[in-house]
Amino acid sequence: MPKNLLIVESPAKAKTIEKILGSDFEVKSCYGHIRDLEKDDMGIDIKNNFQPRYTVPEEKRKVVAELKSLAKKSNEVWLATDEDREGEAISWHLCEVLGLDPYTTKRIVFHEITKPAIQKAVQKPRTVNMDLVNAQQARRVLDRIVGFELSPVLWRKMSMKNNLSAGRVQSVAVRLVADREREINAFTAQSSFKIEAIFTAPDAAGRKITFKAEGSRFDQVEGAEKFLNDCKGATYTVKDIQVKPTRRSPAAPFTTSTLQQEASRKLGYSVSRTMQIAQRLYENGYITYMRTDSVSLSETAVGDIRNQVQSSFGERYFQARKFKNKNESAQEAHEAIRPTYMSNTSVPDAESRRLYELIWKRTMASQMADAELEKTIAKIGVSTNNAELTATGEVMKFEGFIKVYREDKDEEDIMDGEDGAEGVLPPLRTGQQLPLTQMQAIERFTRALPRYTEASLVKKLEELGIGRPSTYAPTISTILKRGYVEKRDKEGIQRAYRVLTLAADNISKKTETENTGAEKAKLFPTDLGLVVTDFLKQYFDDIMDYGFTARIEEEFDEVARGRMRWSKMIDEFYNPFKKDVDNTIVNAERIKGERELGKDPSSGKQVVARMGRYGPMVQIGSTEDEEKPRFARLKPNQSIETISYDEALDLFKLPLSLGSHEGQEVSVNAGRFGPYVKFGEQFISLPKGKDPLDVTIEEAISLIAEKQEADAPIGYFESAPVTKGKGRFGPFIKWNDIFINVPKAYNFDHLTQKDIDELVTKKLEKESNRFIKQFPAEKISIENGRWGPFIRFGKKMLKLDRKPNGEKYTAEELVDVDVEAIKKMIEAQVPGAFTKKAAAKAPAKKSAAKKTTAKKTTTRKK
């Protein structure tokens, strides 16, 4: 038995480190956090200096038991969790659970998983840094308080089917997306006319080269047309030429934030995917620690880069640089993200390779020479009106770092003209006359700021000082998961623009069209996100204030530096916050999120767009009217804030009857999963982007035929037909109302009868072992799961209680269990599970009978 037990966070890291340390150490993983705050009563003793109450979750008890056993057998326990506040807190929790003294237990940290780094860390161990632990504890406690206090306020003030939540960082992130959306909606494009002239001139070899020169902009078409008229019969002479040498310097090595941004721009990765791949690269020893806001590189790393640059490109290409962090609140003395060995230009794993090579190139470029360019600016005079046109061009004199890597730009930067794209000019001389090919005045429009991508949202959060490297990915995942923000594409719309052309002293006019407003993988606030943001801004302005949220982060930093007691910091935050919560619960009105659109022409009743229990909708009439109100769900690309009166009324045209086919009615409608054609009892989804109101009977019949062909049996099992299809979880076959996923090992397009027999038989065998006992009337079943038996109640999966002696029930013992005993277990986890149902079944008292009208299917007029 090795005398030393070393505990790390992940099993992949454990394997790598165990190979380095050899037989003296046994390296085990704690699989991340081993304790968390209790869920009951917030898990915090508010009256006792906000002392947290921690518990070991059920899924971690086995891991903790194993670590306790190994710790007892080992002479010494070492802690080697990650080199950040989160890692420091995990080390402290391990001390608490394993009975170790945090002030004497050896704690080692390293920024890279390499032999020299690990061996150096082992030679210079330290103890647990309680200031870092307290900073992490303060964040966890404060975020738990905000979440547990704010979320119930939303539950009470808003009728929604899904559970709403609020959080200190997540709510501010949603506000950023919501504010940007409203800026875009309020934006009015302004047009102007840009003058562009095309000239020709010979190059050094005498070949004619075409190049562009630009003139002034005109706000009105009349001004642009007058300018072109003034240029009739003009001569164009080069008045001045300036040649300026310029340089471009490389970007700093990656931090967590800049890696997320560049991986999004260049590779199209989401923030969470970038962090998952980076984590894997770190654990396998390929890169340094991937949660950092430092841009510094160690002397060893710079030396390694020097060798790589000089051997690959030559001595002239190397230039040692030290980058300074712009973020004054950068935590801990980490390094930037870099390869552990620059000689590894790639990695074997295909999925990790692209991100690794991006990191390798960025690191190399950061220590390479400036790119040297020559910029030429030529001023061209117009003889008839003394105006000036400007032509610019660039010539690369020395590539420098660009030979390896060039940083991409965000849309905001490109909009501001920072893309740096320049053409190449032919050799020109002062006094040279240039023949004009044509001159155009092209109408151009101002653009609103673009919507955020995941990466540009991270950039904004970092600029505002909100959150830290470890929080960005989970924050974005949370706001997407909660339905406050959605990531989607937006189709562009056709826009006309005017072009005036002067050629051969004649002016022609034409109108052309362009596609504008198209966006890909952008963050859009949902109506739910907008409504919740407005409510929180109204009643919790501190929580939603960017400056306040950033100041909280600075206070966490002060705790980490040992300059502030964490409980004092929480106390100063909690008292005014709690007062706001209590005041809001008592005084705030319910959240309606309503927008009045006008009167319904047929009934004269009010048409309102609002949030309903199942999401955004349009309502005609009121619950106080004698007739029941009519409701229509908004389309996925519609919003309460922007839907027009006409668009709202169009929603009530559905369901729309198109006619009949084969003796059955054909209609179109929109449902929970999108628009569809209904044919008899069949539902056929419309193609993506197709508006149900635009569907013709011919198109519907074509879709029905395609569906019938797709649904034709591909084989039989026990004389019953087997069909196939593709759903949200991939390809499947269907037999006797049982859906069976088809694994990649099978050729889905050419399934044989043997394949069908295998798939159905395997599914039936699996299903036969699934149920231990069923109570269909109560919608309760006891099933075998991956981690043992569990209760399924409706769609919920719940835990089984343990036996009086503390042991788990076996499947055999559960066969004879009584339904009432199971109901008690369910009630303990879902309070009111059965009492609510009984209450719902009780007949409601009616004050007066109200006349109701059934929703009718509209028939399209022919």
Secondary structure, DSSP 8 states (H G I E B T S, - for coil): --SEEEEES-HHHHHHHHHHHGGGEEEEE--S---EE-SGGGGEETTTTTEE-EE--GGGHHHHHHHHHHHHHSSEEEE---SSHHHHHHHHHHHHHHT--TTTSEE---SS-SHHHHHHHHHS-B---HHHHHHHHHHHHHHHHHHHHHHHHHHHH---SS-----HHHHHHHHHHHHHHHHHHH----EEEEEEEEEEEE-TTS-EEEEEEEEEEESSHHHHHHHHHHTTT--EEEEEEEEEEEEE-----B-HHHHHHHHHHHH---HHHHHHHHHHHHHTTSBS-S--------HHHHHHHHHHHHHHH-GGGB-------S-TT--TT---B-BS-TT----S-HHHHHHHHHHHHHHHHHTB--EEEEEEEEEEEETTT--EEEEEEEEEEE-GGGGT------HHHHHTT-S---B------TT-EE-EEEEEEEEEE--------HHHHHHHHHHHT-S-TTTHHHHHHHHHHTTSEEEEEE--EEEEEEEEEEETTEEEEEEEEEEE--EEEEEEE-HHHHHHHHHHHHH-HHHH-HHHHHHHHHHHHHHHTTSS-HHHHHHHHHHHHHHHHHHHHHH-------EEEEE-TTT--EEEEEEETTEEEEEES-TTSSS--EEEE--TT--TTT--HHHHHHGGG-SEEEEEETTEEEEEEEETTEEEEEETTEEEE--TT--GGG--HHHHHHHHHHHHHHTS-SEEETTEEEEEEEETTEEEEEETTEEEE--TTS-GGG--HHHHHHHHHHHHHHHHTTEEEEEGGGTEEEEEETTEEEEEETTEEE-----TTS----HHHHTT--HHHHHHHHHHHSTTTTHHHHHHHS----SS---------EE---
